[in-house]
Amino acid sequence: MCAEVGLLTRNIVIRGDSTTKSTGYGAHTMVYGSELTGAIGRISYTEFYDVGQGNIIGRYPIHFHQTGDMLQSYVTGNSVHDSQARLVTLHDVRFL
């Protein structure tokens, strides 16, 4: 038998509240910009727990929405567990 082991805990935690499991309505992080000015989102070494909103479109644990150019942005070294929705979503994002 083989198993993969990873450290899920981090110093910075974004989490839903005590009702997340029963309601499916957890925390979410959104980076929102404009096509003209762009946006910069840098999310690293953060723990996401009880996040996402499973029955609501556009409420994902990490969501980049209409941000324009994203050359200086990144998502690295994070852990996501007990999520109600997909992990990372990129919507109308350009990488030149």
C-alpha positions in Angstrom: 0.0 0.0 0.0 1.1 3.5 -0.8 -0.3 6.8 0.5 0.3 10.4 -0.3 0.7 12.6 2.7 0.5 16.4 2.7 0.4 19.1 5.3 -3.0 20.7 5.2 -2.6 23.3 7.9 -1.2 26.8 7.3 -0.6 29.9 9.4 -3.3 31.8 7.5 -6.8 30.2 7.5 -9.9 31.2 5.5 -12.8 29.2 6.7 -16.6 29.0 6.7 -18.6 29.1 9.9 -20.2 26.4 11.9 -23.2 26.2 9.6 -21.2 25.6 6.4 -21.7 21.8 6.4 -25.4 21.9 6.9 -26.2 24.9 4.5 -23.4 24.3 1.9 -22.7 28.1 2.2 -19.0 28.5 3.0 -16.5 31.3 2.7 -15.1 32.4 -0.7 -12.3 34.6 -1.9 -12.8 36.6 -5.1 -10.3 38.7 -7.0 -12.3 41.1 -9.2 -11.0 43.6 -11.7 -11.7 45.2 -15.0 -10.6 44.4 -18.5 -9.0 47.9 -18.7 -7.1 48.1 -15.4 -6.6 44.4 -14.7 -6.1 43.1 -11.2 -3.4 41.4 -9.1 -4.2 38.5 -6.9 -1.4 36.7 -4.9 -2.6 33.9 -2.7 0.1 31.7 -1.2 0.5 29.3 1.7 -3.1 29.7 3.0 -5.4 27.1 4.3 -9.0 27.1 3.0 -11.4 25.1 5.1 -15.2 24.7 4.7 -15.1 27.0 1.7 -17.1 27.5 -1.5 -20.9 27.7 -2.0 -22.0 24.6 -3.7 -25.4 25.7 -5.0 -24.4 29.2 -6.0 -22.6 29.8 -9.3 -19.5 32.0 -9.0 -18.8 31.3 -5.3 -15.7 29.2 -5.4 -13.0 28.9 -2.8 -10.6 31.0 -5.0 -12.2 32.9 -7.9 -10.5 35.2 -10.3 -13.4 37.1 -12.1 -13.0 39.4 -15.2 -9.6 40.5 -14.0 -8.0 41.3 -17.4 -4.2 40.7 -17.6 -2.9 38.5 -14.8 0.8 38.4 -15.4 1.7 39.3 -11.8 -0.8 37.0 -10.1 -0.4 33.5 -8.6 -1.9 30.9 -6.4 0.7 28.6 -4.8 1.3 26.4 -1.8 -2.3 26.5 -0.6 -4.4 23.7 0.9 -8.1 23.3 0.4 -10.2 20.8 2.2 -13.8 20.1 3.0 -14.8 22.4 0.1 -18.4 22.8 -1.1 -17.3 23.7 -4.7 -14.4 23.6 -7.1 -11.0 24.9 -5.9 -9.9 27.6 -8.3 -11.9 29.2 -11.1 -10.6 31.6 -13.7 -13.3 33.6 -15.6 -12.4 36.0 -18.4 -8.7 36.1 -17.4 -5.9 36.8 -19.9 -2.4 35.5 -19.6 -0.2 37.2 -22.2 
